[in-house]
């Protein structure tokens, strides 16, 4: 089992469910509220850990009550908290999540706060951790200066680097060239490449754009259509699993966590996508983000049932 470092965000999810998502200027009365751990980085780290990965999570928290949501969750799950960075200068991040209880669709506003202010010296202090790991998984929800620094560090050590391009923002060509596998969804792939992704052919064109920038492999997730994978000379769609969605909030993060775990176990990219698809499918059958991430036993059972 290869060692995984997940470098990314933590926010406390403040989630309400209502009959529909409000339009601008509208107030919708909700009968359900839940607070819990979240953030793309943290969700992906927990998903990988619960899926069976050997994961060290790196994020930055404020010294406040919300920080305990992260630390208590990690301790309860048996995750390593030794590389969590803390600061008194910024609060712990939060996410305001609205969920349509009829469709499971969501709208999210993220305020990363402390994990948007990871300093160069704090990244440099991770050198021994990155040296001892095999795979770095990161996203775009922390400050870009820290993302660049940790990718450059891992690249210089020859590590496998997975970049999940969410929440989407421009990524410099020289940074993309250091990435082993990029994993945008269809919207992010379209924004970054300039090619609107609606089907396998447009996904192929967007994937070729990423490959032209020096990325080694591309996985474009496309919801119920599955994921388009470009690796070496092979280009193909990998299927999604059909389940009844309760809450789609953490599906992309579940996919990333399952994907990196499968790669760490030696699966090829296509097998890893199948494992990731199962992880994501199971996650949307439960409410919440981090709490909805499935266990390894659940994933294995699901895959066995869908052979």
Residue, then its C-alpha position, 0 to 999 in steps of 0.5 A: x500500500x502506497x502512502x497518500x498525503x492529502x493537502x487541502x481545505x477543511x471547513x465546517x459544513x452548515x447544511x440546511x435542506x428545504x423544498x427547493x433552492x432559493x432564487x436570489x432574493x428569496x427566503x425558503x423555510x427549512x425544517x432541517x439543519x446539520x453541522x459537520x466536518x467538510x471541505x474538499x480536502x478534508x472530505x477527500x482525505x476522509x474518503x480515502x481513509x475510510x476506503x482503506x488508504x494510508x492517508x496523512x491529512x494536511x490542512x490549516x485550522x483556526x484556534x476556535x471551536x470549529x477546529x474541534x469539529x475537524x480534530x474530533x472527527x479525525x480522532x474518532x476515525x483513527x486518522x493522523x492529526x500530527x500534520x494539522x496546522x493551526x493559527x490564531x490569525x484566521x478562523x476555521x473555514x465554513x461552508x454554507x450548504x443548501x440542499x433541495x430535499x426533492x432532487x438532492x441538488x445543492x448550492x454551496x458558498x465556501x469561506x476557507x479562512x485559515x486554510x486559504x492562508x497556508x504560508x510558505x514556511x508551513x509547506x516547507x515543513x512538510x518536506x519529510x512527509x512528502x519524501x516519505x509518501x508516494x502520492x500527493x492529492x490536492x485541490x484548489x480550495x486552499x491558497x494557490x501559492x501553497x498549492x504551487x509550492x507543495x506540487x513543486x516540492x512533490x514534483x521535484x521528488x518524483x511523486x505521483x501528483x493528483x490535482x482535483x480542479x475544484x473549486x475551479x480557477x485558472x491553473x498556470x501551464x507550468x504547474x499543470x505540466x507537473x501534475x500526473x493526473x488531473x481530475x476535473x468534472x465536466x464543468x471544470x474541464x470546460x472552463x479550463x479548456x474552453x471546450x464545453x463538455x457534454x458527451x464522450x467526444x467533447x470530453x476527449x477534446x478537453x482531455x487532449x487539451x490537458x494532455x497538451x499542457x503536459x499532464x500525464x493522465x486525465x479523468x473527467x467526471x461526468x455525473x451519471x454518464x460516468x468518467x472519461x479517461x485518457x491515459x497513454x494511448x487509451x481513451x474511453x468512458x468508464x461507467x457510473x453506477x445508478x443509485x437513488x441519490x439523497x444528497x449529492x454534496x460530497x460525490x466528487x470528493x468521494x470519487x477522488x478519495x476512492x480513486x487515490x486509494x485504488x491507485x495506492x493499492x496498485x490498480x490501473x487508472x481504469x480499475x481505479x475509476x470503477x472503485x471511485x465510481x462505487x465510492x461516489x455512488x454510495x456517498x450520495x445515498x446518505x446525507x452530508x459530506x464527510x459522514x457519508x463517505x463509505x467504508x471499505x467493506x461497503x465499497x467491496x460489497x457494492x462492487x461484488x453486487x455489481x459485478 
